[in-house]
Amino acid sequence: ERQLNFLNSELVKFTVELLKCDLNERDRVYLTSALRTVSDLERVGDYAENIVEYADKLKELNERFTDDAICEIDELKEKIHDLYSHVMSVYVDGDKQAFAQADEAENGIDAFTAQMADNHIKRLSEGVCTPETGAQYLSLASNAERIADHFMNVANTVRRALK
């Protein structure tokens, strides 16, 4: 996280200096897109750090997620990896078809995290998990959904730059 913050700061400073130069429109659009993208990826790092803190909190409480919750987290992780792959195809290759796939994947993540919350409430009402564990679970799902949002921001930034 510290490295991401440092790199974000230095890249922003460098890019701002470049934007002060006499640039053609294509280069200006590229640099503006790079600024947005770097910011979004830095936020992904912030959310990843939060997720690690949730794991630390569970360890401190000597708690763990239920097997069902772990399966849901694994599925969410796969969905985010899928989204990331599509976003990188948009970013690296300018693949417009991958943008549609990324958008579909992100919508699926939104629906899945809502389902995770519903499943959690059911487990909580059945006494299968504790409120403390549940709070960490819901926060993890929320942060993962925000990671997906920032990945989509990157795809949207690239898409706008390609127009």
C-alpha positions as CSV (number, residue, x, y, z in Angstrom):
1,E,0.0,0.0,0.0
2,R,2.8,2.4,0.8
3,Q,4.5,1.6,-2.5
4,L,1.2,2.2,-4.4
5,N,0.7,5.5,-2.6
6,F,4.2,6.6,-3.5
7,L,3.9,5.5,-7.1
8,N,0.6,7.2,-7.4
9,S,1.9,10.4,-6.1
10,E,5.0,10.4,-8.3
11,L,3.1,9.4,-11.4
12,V,0.6,12.1,-10.8
13,K,3.4,14.7,-10.4
14,F,5.1,13.5,-13.5
15,T,1.9,13.4,-15.6
16,V,0.9,16.9,-14.5
17,E,4.3,18.2,-15.6
18,L,3.8,16.6,-19.0
19,L,0.3,18.1,-19.3
20,K,1.9,21.5,-19.0
21,C,3.8,20.9,-22.3
22,D,2.6,21.7,-25.7
23,L,0.8,18.4,-26.6
24,N,-1.4,17.2,-29.3
25,E,-5.0,16.2,-28.4
26,R,-4.3,12.5,-28.6
27,D,-1.4,12.8,-26.1
28,R,-3.4,15.0,-23.8
29,V,-6.3,12.5,-23.8
30,Y,-3.8,9.7,-23.1
31,L,-2.2,11.5,-20.1
32,T,-5.6,12.5,-18.7
33,S,-6.7,8.8,-19.0
34,A,-3.5,7.7,-17.3
35,L,-4.2,10.1,-14.4
36,R,-7.7,8.6,-13.8
37,T,-6.4,5.1,-14.2
38,V,-3.6,5.5,-11.7
39,S,-6.0,7.0,-9.2
40,D,-8.5,4.1,-9.6
41,L,-5.8,1.5,-9.2
42,E,-4.4,3.2,-6.1
43,R,-8.0,3.0,-4.6
44,V,-8.0,-0.8,-5.4
45,G,-4.9,-1.0,-3.2
46,D,-6.7,0.8,-0.4
47,Y,-9.6,-1.7,-0.5
48,A,-7.2,-4.6,-0.7
49,E,-5.5,-3.3,2.5
50,N,-8.9,-3.1,4.2
51,I,-9.6,-6.7,3.3
52,V,-6.3,-7.8,4.9
53,E,-7.3,-5.8,8.0
54,Y,-10.6,-7.8,8.1
55,A,-8.6,-11.0,8.1
56,D,-6.4,-9.7,10.9
57,K,-9.5,-8.7,12.9
58,L,-10.9,-12.3,12.5
59,K,-7.6,-13.7,13.7
60,E,-7.5,-11.4,16.7
61,L,-11.1,-12.5,17.6
62,N,-10.1,-16.1,17.0
63,E,-13.0,-16.4,14.6
64,R,-13.4,-17.7,11.1
65,F,-15.9,-17.6,8.3
66,T,-18.2,-20.5,7.8
67,D,-17.4,-22.9,5.0
68,D,-20.3,-21.5,2.9
69,A,-19.0,-18.0,3.4
70,I,-15.5,-19.1,2.3
71,C,-17.0,-20.7,-0.8
72,E,-18.8,-17.4,-1.6
73,I,-15.6,-15.4,-1.1
74,D,-13.8,-17.8,-3.4
75,E,-16.5,-17.4,-6.1
76,L,-16.3,-13.6,-5.6
77,K,-12.6,-13.7,-6.1
78,E,-13.0,-15.6,-9.3
79,K,-15.5,-13.1,-10.6
80,I,-13.2,-10.2,-9.8
81,H,-10.3,-12.0,-11.6
82,D,-12.6,-12.5,-14.6
83,L,-13.5,-8.8,-14.6
84,Y,-9.8,-7.8,-14.2
85,S,-8.9,-9.9,-17.3
86,H,-11.6,-8.2,-19.4
87,V,-10.5,-4.8,-18.2
88,M,-6.9,-5.5,-19.0
89,S,-8.0,-6.5,-22.5
90,V,-9.7,-3.1,-22.8
91,Y,-6.7,-1.3,-21.4
92,V,-3.9,-3.1,-23.2
93,D,-5.5,-3.9,-26.5
94,G,-8.3,-1.4,-26.8
95,D,-10.7,-4.4,-27.2
96,K,-14.2,-3.0,-27.3
97,Q,-15.8,-6.4,-27.1
98,A,-13.9,-7.0,-23.8
99,F,-15.6,-3.8,-22.5
100,A,-19.0,-5.3,-22.9
101,Q,-17.8,-8.5,-21.2
102,A,-16.3,-6.4,-18.3
103,D,-19.5,-4.5,-17.9
104,E,-21.4,-7.8,-17.7
105,A,-18.9,-9.2,-15.2
106,E,-19.2,-6.1,-13.0
107,N,-23.0,-6.3,-13.0
108,G,-22.7,-9.9,-12.0
109,I,-20.4,-8.9,-9.1
110,D,-23.0,-6.4,-7.9
111,A,-25.7,-9.0,-8.0
112,F,-23.5,-11.6,-6.3
113,T,-22.4,-9.3,-3.4
114,A,-26.1,-8.5,-2.8
115,Q,-26.7,-12.3,-2.7
116,M,-23.8,-12.7,-0.3
117,A,-25.4,-10.2,2.1
118,D,-28.7,-12.1,1.9
119,N,-26.9,-15.4,2.6
120,H,-25.1,-13.8,5.5
121,I,-28.4,-12.6,7.1
122,K,-29.8,-16.1,6.7
123,R,-26.7,-17.6,8.4
124,L,-26.8,-15.0,11.1
125,S,-30.5,-15.7,11.8
126,E,-29.8,-19.4,12.0
127,G,-27.0,-18.8,14.5
128,V,-24.4,-20.3,12.1
129,C,-22.1,-17.2,12.4
130,T,-21.5,-14.5,14.9
131,P,-22.3,-10.8,14.5
132,E,-18.5,-10.0,14.7
133,T,-17.6,-12.4,11.9
134,G,-20.6,-11.2,9.9
135,A,-19.5,-7.6,10.1
136,Q,-16.1,-8.5,8.7
137,Y,-17.8,-10.6,6.0
138,L,-20.1,-7.8,4.9
139,S,-17.2,-5.3,4.9
140,L,-15.1,-7.7,2.8
141,A,-17.9,-8.1,0.2
142,S,-18.5,-4.4,0.1
143,N,-14.8,-3.6,-0.4
144,A,-14.6,-6.3,-3.1
145,E,-17.6,-4.7,-4.9
146,R,-15.8,-1.3,-4.8
147,I,-12.7,-2.9,-6.3
148,A,-14.9,-4.1,-9.2
149,D,-16.2,-0.5,-9.5
150,H,-12.7,0.9,-9.8
151,F,-11.8,-1.7,-12.4
152,M,-14.8,-0.6,-14.4
153,N,-13.7,3.0,-14.0
154,V,-10.5,2.0,-15.7
155,A,-12.4,0.4,-18.6
156,N,-14.7,3.4,-18.9
157,T,-11.7,5.8,-19.0
158,V,-10.1,3.8,-21.7
159,R,-13.3,3.5,-23.7
160,R,-13.8,7.3,-23.6
161,A,-10.2,7.8,-24.7
162,L,-10.8,5.5,-27.7
163,K,-13.7,7.5,-29.0
